[in-house]
Amino acid sequence: MKKEENIHRRTDSLSDMHRAFGLPAPAHPLISIIDGATNRIILSQLPSSHVLNFYKISYKPSIGGKLKYGQNYYDFDEGGLLFAAPGQIIGGHGNNEGEICSEFTLLIHPDFLWNYPLAKKIKQYGFFSYSANEALHLSDKEKATMISIFKIIQEELNSRIDDFSQDVIISQIELLLNYANRFYKRQFITRKAVNNTLLERLETILDEYFLSDKSVSQGIPTVQYLSDKLNISPSYLSDVLRSLIGQNTQYLIHQKIIEKAKEKLSATNLSVSEVAYELGFGHPQSFNKLFKAKTNISPLEFRRLFN
């Protein structure tokens, strides 16, 4: 049986995107906003998977999410925001063929940001790497704030474009991203009970990884491995951990390695090289360097403390 190939439709320009949906040409070649109220886009119009060459920020009227706060769940039925960066593969529409894709969709070509500080800063917003199931859920008040920014950008694009238009629009984009950052922090807080469970699962996965000797065959556990096991994106996992313990996923992996190393160095007769091998290091020097960086002493010096 011939193996099915994954073909992702690539859209390089905003004009191509508009043309694909039968929309009028964008007012600006490098930025556009699609208003679902006047331009009804149905999910069945989307290819099964596609890659955009620009940033995409979409507000969906409903993403069916609930946030847990303590022992209670709070509905966020007003929908939320989804973010995508250039080059990311965006999945298909599944069974929601009759559903409106979004109420507002902002498309920004990277060239629109050229020569502005936001061109570099936008890459620091981790939520552009979140997956769809990690969308930003919005309360009524938060929704009103975001929609007002979309409408300011829309009005600016629909007005006569002049020497100030780009400055005004970029300032609004940055404002939208800063609010998104704030609201995601709120989301981490209101989901604290859920995220604490995630942290417990992460600890269990790491313990099982080393107990099953996967480190010998697969090496040191990676952030991607852990996020796959938890079914969340790597950037979302690191951001959740920062909100809980003030550190990212890599830090937690290293802490677990040091914990297991100390157990082996104090309770077994394995050589330092053998300990390094069992923990997934290809070279003992790399293990020695990490251990000393985290404990301020070498593995041998640590072992001598128990002799």
C-alpha positions in Angstrom: 0.0 0.0 0.0 1.4 3.4 -1.0 2.2 5.7 1.9 0.1 8.8 1.8 2.2 12.0 1.6 1.5 15.0 3.7 1.0 18.0 1.5 0.6 21.4 3.1 -0.7 24.2 1.0 1.7 27.2 1.3 0.3 30.8 1.1 3.1 33.3 0.6 1.2 36.5 0.2 -1.8 38.2 1.7 -3.3 38.7 -1.8 -3.2 34.9 -2.3 -5.0 34.4 1.0 -7.7 36.8 0.1 -8.0 35.4 -3.4 -8.4 31.8 -1.9 -11.5 33.0 0.0 -12.9 35.1 -2.7 -12.3 38.3 -0.7 -11.5 41.7 -2.1 -7.7 42.5 -2.5 -6.2 43.8 0.8 -5.9 47.5 1.2 -2.3 47.1 2.1 0.0 44.3 0.6 1.6 43.5 3.9 -1.3 43.7 6.4 -5.0 42.9 6.4 -7.8 42.3 8.7 -10.7 40.1 7.8 -14.0 40.9 9.5 -16.2 37.9 9.8 -19.3 40.0 10.0 -18.9 41.3 6.4 -16.8 38.4 5.0 -18.1 35.1 6.1 -15.4 32.5 6.1 -16.4 28.9 6.6 -13.9 26.3 8.0 -14.6 24.0 5.1 -12.9 26.5 2.8 -9.6 25.9 4.5 -7.3 23.2 3.1 -6.7 20.2 5.4 -3.4 21.8 6.5 -1.7 24.9 5.3 1.4 27.0 6.0 1.3 30.8 6.0 4.2 33.1 5.4 2.9 35.7 7.8 1.7 36.2 11.4 -2.0 35.3 12.0 -4.1 36.4 15.0 -7.6 35.2 15.0 -10.5 35.8 17.4 -13.0 32.9 17.4 -16.5 33.5 18.8 -16.4 30.1 20.6 -13.5 27.7 21.4 -15.5 25.7 24.0 -13.1 26.2 26.9 -13.6 26.3 30.6 -11.1 27.4 33.2 -10.8 25.9 36.6 -10.4 28.1 39.6 -10.1 26.3 42.9 -12.8 23.6 42.8 -15.0 25.5 40.3 -15.1 26.0 36.6 -15.7 29.4 35.0 -17.1 29.5 31.5 -15.3 31.5 28.9 -18.0 31.2 26.2 -17.1 34.5 24.6 -14.3 32.7 22.6 -10.7 33.5 22.4 -7.6 34.2 20.4 -5.3 31.9 18.4 -1.9 32.9 17.3 0.4 31.5 14.5 3.8 32.5 13.3 5.2 32.4 9.8 6.2 28.9 8.7 3.9 27.0 11.1 1.7 24.2 9.9 -1.9 25.0 10.7 -4.2 22.0 11.0 -7.4 21.3 9.2 -11.0 22.0 10.1 -12.0 18.5 11.3 -15.8 18.1 11.4 -16.7 21.7 12.0 -17.4 22.4 8.3 -20.3 24.7 8.9 -18.7 26.8 11.6 -17.5 30.3 11.1 -13.7 30.4 11.2 -13.3 33.6 13.1 -14.9 36.9 13.9 -11.7 38.8 13.2 -8.5 37.6 11.6 -5.4 39.9 11.5 -2.7 38.9 9.0 0.7 40.6 9.3 3.6 39.9 6.9 7.0 40.1 8.6 8.1 42.8 6.2 5.4 45.1 7.6 7.4 45.2 10.8 10.8 45.8 9.2 12.8 48.6 10.7 10.6 48.7 13.8 11.6 47.3 17.3 8.5 45.0 17.1 10.2 43.0 14.3 12.5 41.5 16.9 10.2 41.8 19.9 7.4 39.8 18.3 9.5 36.7 18.3 9.7 36.9 22.1 6.0 36.2 22.5 5.8 32.5 23.2 2.1 32.2 22.5 2.8 32.3 18.7 4.2 28.8 19.2 1.2 27.5 21.2 -1.1 25.0 19.6 -4.9 25.5 19.0 -5.9 23.7 22.2 -3.8 26.3 24.2 -5.8 29.3 22.8 -6.2 32.4 24.9 -9.7 32.2 26.5 -11.2 35.6 27.1 -13.7 37.0 29.6 -16.4 39.5 28.4 -14.2 42.4 29.5 -11.1 41.0 27.9 -13.0 40.3 24.7 -14.2 44.0 24.5 -10.6 45.2 24.9 -9.2 43.0 22.1 -12.1 43.7 19.8 -11.7 47.4 20.2 -8.0 47.1 19.1 -9.0 45.0 16.0 -11.5 47.7 15.1 -9.0 50.5 15.4 -6.6 48.6 13.1 -9.6 48.0 10.7 -10.6 51.6 10.7 -7.0 52.7 10.0 -6.7 50.3 7.1 -10.1 51.3 5.7 -9.1 55.0 5.9 -6.8 56.8 3.6 -3.3 55.3 4.2 -0.8 58.1 4.9 2.7 58.6 6.3 1.4 57.9 9.9 -0.7 54.8 9.1 2.1 52.2 9.7 3.2 53.8 13.0 -0.4 53.8 14.3 -1.1 50.2 13.2 2.1 48.9 14.6 1.5 50.6 18.0 -1.9 48.9 18.0 -0.4 45.5 17.2 2.0 45.9 20.0 -0.8 46.9 22.4 -2.8 43.8 21.4 0.2 41.6 22.0 0.9 43.1 25.4 -2.7 42.6 26.4 -2.5 39.0 25.2 0.6 38.5 27.3 -1.2 39.9 30.4 -4.3 37.8 29.7 -2.3 34.6 29.3 -0.7 35.3 32.7 -4.2 35.5 34.1 -5.1 32.2 32.4 -2.1 30.5 34.0 -3.2 31.8 37.4 -6.9 30.8 37.0 -5.8 27.4 35.8 -3.4 26.9 38.7 -5.1 23.8 40.0 -4.9 22.2 36.5 -1.3 23.3 36.0 -0.3 21.9 39.4 -1.6 18.5 38.2 0.4 19.0 35.0 3.6 19.6 37.1 2.9 16.4 39.0 2.5 14.4 35.7 5.7 15.9 34.5 7.6 14.7 37.6 6.1 11.2 37.1 7.1 11.1 33.4 10.7 12.1 34.3 10.9 9.5 37.1 9.5 6.8 34.8 11.9 7.8 32.0 15.0 7.2 34.2 13.6 4.1 36.0 12.9 2.4 32.6 16.4 3.1 31.4 15.2 5.1 28.4 18.0 7.4 29.1 20.5 4.7 28.1 18.8 4.1 24.7 17.4 7.5 23.9 19.7 9.9 25.8 18.7 12.8 28.0 14.9 13.6 27.9 14.1 16.5 25.7 11.6 19.3 26.1 9.8 18.0 22.9 9.6 14.5 24.4 7.9 15.8 27.6 5.5 18.1 25.8 4.5 15.3 23.5 3.8 13.1 26.5 1.7 15.8 28.0 0.0 16.7 24.6 0.9 20.4 24.8 3.4 22.5 22.9 6.9 23.0 24.2 6.6 26.8 24.6 3.3 26.4 26.5 4.8 23.9 28.8 7.8 26.2 29.6 5.5 29.2 30.2 3.3 27.2 32.5 6.3 26.1 34.5 7.6 29.7 34.7 4.2 30.7 36.2 4.4 27.8 38.7 8.1 27.6 39.7 9.7 30.5 38.0 11.8 28.2 35.7 11.5 26.6 32.3 11.3 22.9 31.3 15.0 22.6 30.6 15.7 23.7 34.2 13.4 21.0 35.5 15.1 18.3 33.3 18.5 19.3 34.6 17.2 19.3 38.2 15.9 15.8 37.8 19.2 14.7 36.2 21.2 16.1 39.2 18.8 14.4 41.6 19.3 11.0 39.9 23.0 11.6 39.7 23.3 12.2 43.4 21.4 9.0 44.1 23.7 6.9 41.9 26.9 8.6 43.2 26.0 8.2 46.9 24.3 4.8 46.8 26.2 2.8 44.1 29.7 1.9 43.1 29.3 3.0 39.5 32.1 5.1 38.1 31.4 8.7 37.1 31.5 7.6 33.5 29.0 4.9 34.1 26.7 7.2 35.9 26.9 9.7 33.0 26.1 6.8 30.6 23.1 5.6 32.6 21.7 9.2 32.7 21.9 9.6 28.9 25.1 11.4 28.4 27.2 10.5 25.4 30.4 12.0 27.0 31.2 12.1 30.7 32.7 15.6 30.2 29.2 16.9 29.5 27.9 15.3 32.6 30.7 16.7 34.7 30.2 20.2 33.4 26.4 20.1 34.1 26.9 18.6 37.6 29.4 21.2 38.6 27.4 24.1 37.1 24.4 23.0 39.2 26.1 22.0 42.5 29.4 23.9 42.5 31.3 20.7 43.0 32.4 17.9 40.7 30.8 14.4 40.8 33.9 13.0 42.4 33.9 15.7 45.1 30.3 15.0 45.8 31.0 11.2 46.1 33.9 11.9 48.6 31.4 13.6 50.9 29.9 10.1 51.5 33.2 8.3 52.1 
